[in-house]
Each structure stands twice: as structure tokens, then as C-alpha cells.
Amino acid sequence: LKARGNEEFKAGMFERACEHYTQALDVLKGRNGGAEGRTLLCNRAAASLQLRDYEGVIADCTKVLDEDPDSVKALARRCLAYESTERLVEAAADAQKAVSVEHSA
């Protein structure tokens, strides 16, 4: 399902990509999704960003960041979503954290 989502994403079919990522997340439910779950959430956030579903992006990235506060991809995507919804203080905080994580790596 993840691979199908990735294919749909590459083809610019972002709604279908979101559907596949959601189905894959449903399969992981009840189990510890761990890194795979975080990857699926980040992928769905990337597709949601293309669809301008900024609240969906924020929700998915926040879930990732709850488990992995140093996820640069989640920080960057949530930053863009915050910026797009004119939540500039939150966007700036995510941008600063992403830069800090990148420089410490």
C-alpha cells in the first residue's frame, strides 16, 4: 500500500496517494507503527500539502513529532502548513527547530 501511495504521489495523483497511505496506516493500527507509521504519516502529509489540506498536514506532522521531535521532514512540512494558514509564530518555531536539528546532525 505504501508503494502504491508512492507511485500515485509521483504521478501527481495526491488524493489517491492519501488514500493508500491511510489504508496502510489502518493496517498498522493496533500494532506499534513505529518508524513505518511515522513514514506513512509524513508521506500523507506531503500529499495533503499538495492538496492544500493544511490542517491534515499539521495533524499528521504533529503525530510524527510527538514520537520523533527531531523529524526534519515533519517540521518542514508543518512549517509550510502553518505558514499557509498564516500561523506565522508556529511556522517560525518549526523552521528554527528544523535548522537547529540539521546543524546538529
N, C-alpha and C positions, 0 to 999 in steps of 0.2 A: 504493500500500500504506500509506503514511504517512497519507493522508487517510482511508482505511478504518479504520485504527487510531484516529485521532482521533474518528471517528464512533462507533466501538464504545465508546471511553472515555466520551464524552459521554452515551451510552446506559446507562452503568454496566456494560457487558459487558467487564470488565477482563481476563479470561483471553483473550478473542478479540482485544482490543486488543494484548495482549502478543504474541500470535501474529503479528499483522500487522506490528508493529514489528520482530519478529525476522526475518520474511520480507524486509522492506525492508532490514534490516541485512545479510542474506545476499546481496542483490543488490549492495550496495556493497562486499562483501568482495573483496579483490584490487585494489580501487581505493582511492585516498585518500578516505576517508569525509568527512574534514574537518568543517565546521560541520554538514552534514546528518547525518553519523553521530553527532555529539555530541547533536544534537536528538533523533534517534531513541532514543539511549540514555537521555536524560533523560525522554522520553515513556514509554519502557518502565519506567523506574524509578518514575514516578508511578503507572502501572498496577500494578506489583508492590507498591508501598506499600499500595494499596487491598486487595490480596490477602494482605497481611501476609507477603509473601516478602521479609523484611528482608535476608537475605544476598544475594538478587538485586539489591535496591536498592543495597546497599553496593558490590557488584561493578560494576554499571553506572555508578554515580556516580564511583567511583574511576577508571574508564577515562576518563570525561569530564574529571575533574580532572587526570589525567596530561597531557592535552593543553591544558586550559584551567583552570589553578588558581584563576581568579577567577570561575568559574561559580557564581553565587549560587544558582541553582535546584539544581544538583548538590550544593552544600554544604548547602542547607536540607534536601533530601530525604535525604541521607546522615546528617545530624544526627538527623532523626526516626527513621531506621532504627537508628542507634546507640543512641538513647535507648530505643527499643522492645526492644532486646536487652540493655539495662542496661549498655551500654558508655559510661558517662557521661563519662569523661575525653575520649574521642574525640568524643562529641556536643558537649561544651563547646568543644572546639577548633574544630570545624566552625562552630558558632554564632558564635564570636568572629571567625573569618575572614570569614564572611558579612557580619557587621555592619561589619567593617573595610572590606571591598570596597564595600559600599553607601555608606558615608560618604565614601569617596574618589572615588566616581563623580560 
